[in-house]
Amino acid sequence: MSTAKTEVQSLLEKLPDDCSLEDVQYHLYVIEKVHRGIDRAKKEGESSQLDVEKRLRRWNIE
């Protein structure tokens, strides 16, 4: 598992040199959301594609 510092360093290496601070903030926000989603899936369990499709059909969303 990587530390926050190594993740930020890795992100900065991948972003173009002319990126803005807003670009960096956005990517950090996305990384944090992904980590929270992974942690939630580990704690609460995951949903299969079929289960999600069934729930969406109840909302009339396809």
HUDAKA-V9662 format. One record per residue. RES is the residue in three letters. SS is DSSP state (a for helix, b for strand, c for the rest). PSI is psi in degrees with one decimal (NA if undefined). Layout:
# HUDAKA-V9662
RES;SS;PSI  RES;SS;PSI
This chain:
# HUDAKA-V9662
MET;c;133.9  SER;c;156.4  THR;c;166.6  ALA;a;-40.0  LYS;a;-43.5  THR;a;-33.3  GLU;a;-42.0  VAL;a;-42.5  GLN;a;-43.6  SER;a;-43.2  LEU;a;-46.9  LEU;a;-33.2  GLU;a;-30.5  LYS;a;-27.9  LEU;c;150.7  PRO;c;155.6  ASP;c;-26.7  ASP;c;18.2  CYS;c;154.7  SER;c;169.0  LEU;a;-33.7  GLU;a;-37.6  ASP;a;-44.7  VAL;a;-45.6  GLN;a;-43.0  TYR;a;-47.3  HIS;a;-37.3  LEU;a;-38.7  TYR;a;-45.7  VAL;a;-43.4  ILE;a;-44.4  GLU;a;-42.1  LYS;a;-40.3  VAL;a;-44.8  HIS;a;-42.1  ARG;a;-39.8  GLY;a;-41.7  ILE;a;-45.0  ASP;a;-41.6  ARG;a;-40.9  ALA;a;-36.7  LYS;a;-38.7  LYS;a;-43.7  GLU;a;-8.9  GLY;c;164.6  GLU;c;160.0  SER;c;139.1  SER;c;161.6  GLN;a;-41.7  LEU;a;-43.4  ASP;a;-41.6  VAL;a;-43.0  GLU;a;-39.8  LYS;a;-44.0  ARG;a;-39.6  LEU;a;-35.3  ARG;a;-35.8  ARG;a;-27.0  TRP;c;1.9  ASN;c;37.8  ILE;c;129.2  GLU;c;NA
